[in-house]
């Protein structure tokens, strides 16, 4: 009897794993791909849509351009995973049976129980989020004046927060809009996971872009117009974007696999506590020895090929491969500028300007080309 392998999610991990599965299984198993969108989003470039919604046409890749004709695609939201009956539960009430499942649903925003934060903030976890930020910034700017500018506050100064603040600054400059921007971080410095060199370079880029930076004071509450802090004075806002952390999807809440905050614990082979369920990307906490793999696009991209191959090996009862994450460096855009650090084979630890901008574009173009073609990547280049 032919096995059915189901992949949940169309992010970096899901899209990459599907293509590897198609290559490995080559018609010997049924592949089913489930996602709530009928496209793959180049998520690490979604912040560009805050400035210009037209960019979505370059970073939104239709599923039909990625999968082979033999792979069945179902556009529906996943609401549950029943490991006893080996069923995927969908929002329309239907279920999909599986012999093996790969959980690649990504993550959702964490609010840490801070009162009012979820109700009064926007997030940046997908295309619709970026477009909503654009719409709200546009509306706030229209109602503002030079004497009474709109205030956009971005909470969380990790990669998403920094890039969001940079894009709002680009929007302000392009439209000559009366906007003030504040980036808030609870810890002592922006981009807390980075080196002192990249932190300083990013701070300089942001300050030159006119972004005020507040650090070392956590948010304690948010209401419809004001953000409150542990020590500092409250800050009024017109648009509030929260990018301060991630947690697992609610769909995994009742799944009987080992997990933490709805993120599934997985070995370096992507196996979970259930031998028929594998997990990858932000959905998973993947064992790498001293610490888990980072929940980044880079890690998901690297892992996808091995995850797809291991699922095929499991189907064929073959030994699984062990995956090891290799950090190839960090590249972060601040509007049109960019900062890169610890990039493999580069003699300089931290750099910016044209080399960093070009590298950032090439990374996104390379991913688009791997999924589709270099022709599509070249057309997207100017928007990346």
Secondary structure, 3 states (H helix, E strand, C coil): CCCEEEEECCCHHHHHHHHHHHHHHCCCCEEEEEECCCEEECHHHCCHHHHCHHHHHHHEEEHHHCCCCCCEEEECCEEEEECCCCEEEECCCCEEECCEEEECCCEEECCCCCECHHHHCECCCCHHHHHHHHHHHHHHHHCCCCCCCEEEEEECCCHHHHHHHHHHHHHHHHHCCCEEEEEEECCCCCCCCCCHHHHHHHHHHHHHCCEEEEECCCEEEECCCEEEECCCCCEECCEEEECCCEEECHHHCCCCCCEECCEEEECCCCECCCCCEEECHHHEEECCCCCCCCCCHHHHHHHHHHHHHHHHHHHCCCCCCCCCCCCCCEEEEECCEEEEECCCCCCCCEEEHHHHHHHHHHHHHHHHHHHCCHHHHHHHHHHC
